[in-house]
Amino acid sequence: MSDSHFKPFDKDFEFRQFPFYWISRVGNRYEHRMEFALKKVGMNITSWRVCMILRENGAISMSDIATHAVARLPTITKVVYKLKEKGLVEVKPSLDDARVSIVKITTEGDETLQSVLKSTTKIFNEAFEGFNEEDIKQLNTSLAKLFTNIEG
């Protein structure tokens, strides 16, 4: 057996050794569990991501949100305006360039996000059962490196 059983073009390829097999499975399982939990509080995974990005970054442009969320700008724009209708974010034109919309989470949005975090804590705790802080750092470093490599 070769040492490249994780490479799809190798004759000894084993799909369970293919990192993207596991990345896809983990991502899909996580999104499924999160969507189920978020639906109970009137959110979806994309709106949750937008709120989390705003919580960490403060007031930022829609295009910056799209970059952080790895989503298309039209998708983010639609989600942001739905969040605005619910009073969870505010949208204002940039002082530097009126063509750019700046988004900021509202107090109500932050309170909603805190409630959502409480209702999804179990998912995070179960997902990282048996991981220590160093394991998480190493995983994040490897995934960030992989993301950079395939960014194009």
C-alpha positions as CSV (number, residue, x, y, z in Angstrom):
1,M,0.0,0.0,0.0
2,S,1.3,3.5,-0.9
3,D,1.5,6.4,1.5
4,S,-0.9,8.4,-0.6
5,H,-4.1,6.5,0.1
6,F,-5.8,9.9,0.8
7,K,-5.2,11.1,-2.8
8,P,-8.2,10.3,-5.1
9,F,-5.9,9.7,-8.1
10,D,-3.8,7.1,-6.3
11,K,-4.6,3.4,-7.1
12,D,-4.7,2.7,-3.3
13,F,-7.1,5.5,-2.6
14,E,-9.4,5.0,0.4
15,F,-12.3,7.5,0.6
16,R,-12.3,7.4,4.4
17,Q,-8.7,8.6,4.4
18,F,-9.7,11.5,2.1
19,P,-9.8,14.7,4.4
20,F,-12.5,16.3,2.3
21,Y,-14.7,13.3,3.0
22,W,-14.5,14.1,6.7
23,I,-14.7,17.9,6.2
24,S,-17.9,17.4,4.2
25,R,-19.4,15.0,6.7
26,V,-18.6,17.2,9.7
27,G,-19.8,20.3,8.0
28,N,-23.1,18.8,6.9
29,R,-23.8,17.2,10.3
30,Y,-23.0,20.5,12.1
31,E,-25.2,22.5,9.7
32,H,-28.1,20.0,10.1
33,R,-28.0,20.1,13.9
34,M,-27.6,23.9,13.9
35,E,-30.4,24.4,11.5
36,F,-32.7,22.3,13.6
37,A,-31.8,24.3,16.8
38,L,-31.9,27.7,15.1
39,K,-35.3,27.0,13.5
40,K,-36.7,26.9,17.0
41,V,-35.6,30.5,17.6
42,G,-36.5,31.8,14.1
43,M,-33.0,31.9,12.6
44,N,-31.1,29.9,10.1
45,I,-27.4,29.1,9.8
46,T,-26.6,32.1,7.5
47,S,-28.4,34.6,9.7
48,W,-26.6,33.1,12.7
49,R,-23.2,33.5,10.9
50,V,-24.0,37.1,10.0
51,C,-24.8,37.9,13.6
52,M,-21.7,36.1,14.9
53,I,-19.5,38.0,12.4
54,L,-21.0,41.3,13.4
55,R,-20.6,40.5,17.1
56,E,-16.9,39.9,16.5
57,N,-16.2,42.6,13.9
58,G,-18.5,45.4,14.9
59,A,-19.9,47.6,12.1
60,I,-18.6,46.2,8.7
61,S,-19.6,46.3,5.1
62,M,-21.9,43.7,3.5
63,S,-19.0,42.6,1.2
64,D,-16.8,42.0,4.3
65,I,-19.6,39.9,5.9
66,A,-19.8,37.9,2.6
67,T,-16.0,37.3,2.7
68,H,-16.0,36.2,6.3
69,A,-19.1,34.0,5.8
70,V,-17.7,32.6,2.5
71,A,-21.0,33.4,0.9
72,R,-22.2,35.3,-2.2
73,L,-23.0,39.0,-1.7
74,P,-26.6,38.7,-2.9
75,T,-27.2,36.0,-0.3
76,I,-25.8,38.1,2.4
77,T,-27.7,41.2,1.3
78,K,-31.0,39.2,1.4
79,V,-30.2,37.8,4.9
80,V,-29.1,41.2,6.2
81,Y,-32.3,42.9,5.1
82,K,-34.4,40.1,6.7
83,L,-32.4,40.6,10.0
84,K,-33.0,44.4,9.6
85,E,-36.8,43.8,9.3
86,K,-36.6,41.8,12.6
87,G,-34.7,44.7,14.3
88,L,-31.6,42.6,14.8
89,V,-29.2,44.7,12.6
90,E,-29.1,48.2,11.3
91,V,-27.9,49.2,7.8
92,K,-26.4,52.6,7.0
93,P,-24.5,54.0,4.0
94,S,-20.7,54.3,4.6
95,L,-19.5,57.8,5.4
96,D,-16.6,57.2,3.0
97,D,-18.7,55.8,0.1
98,A,-22.5,56.0,0.0
99,R,-22.5,53.0,-2.3
100,V,-21.2,50.8,0.5
101,S,-23.7,49.6,3.1
102,I,-22.4,49.2,6.7
103,V,-24.1,46.7,8.9
104,K,-24.1,46.7,12.7
105,I,-25.8,44.4,15.2
106,T,-28.4,46.1,17.4
107,T,-28.9,45.6,21.1
108,E,-31.9,43.4,20.3
109,G,-29.8,41.5,17.8
110,D,-27.1,40.9,20.4
111,E,-29.7,39.8,23.0
112,T,-31.2,37.4,20.4
113,L,-27.7,36.1,19.6
114,Q,-27.1,35.4,23.3
115,S,-30.3,33.4,23.5
116,V,-29.3,31.5,20.4
117,L,-25.9,30.7,21.8
118,K,-27.5,29.3,25.0
119,S,-29.7,27.1,22.9
120,T,-26.9,25.8,20.7
121,T,-24.2,25.3,23.4
122,K,-25.0,21.6,23.7
123,I,-24.1,21.1,20.0
124,F,-20.7,22.7,20.5
125,N,-20.0,20.8,23.7
126,E,-20.9,17.5,22.1
127,A,-18.9,18.2,18.9
128,F,-15.7,19.0,20.9
129,E,-16.0,16.3,23.5
130,G,-12.5,14.9,24.2
131,F,-10.7,17.9,22.6
132,N,-8.5,20.1,24.6
133,E,-7.6,23.7,23.8
134,E,-4.4,22.6,22.0
135,D,-6.4,20.1,19.8
136,I,-8.7,22.9,18.8
137,K,-5.8,25.3,18.0
138,Q,-4.1,22.6,15.9
139,L,-7.3,21.7,14.0
140,N,-8.0,25.4,13.3
141,T,-4.4,25.9,12.1
142,S,-4.6,22.9,9.7
143,L,-8.0,24.0,8.4
144,A,-6.9,27.6,7.9
145,K,-3.8,26.3,6.0
146,L,-6.1,24.1,3.8
147,F,-8.4,27.0,3.2
148,T,-5.5,29.2,2.1
149,N,-4.2,26.5,-0.2
150,I,-7.5,26.1,-2.1
151,E,-8.5,29.7,-2.1
152,G,-7.1,30.0,-5.6
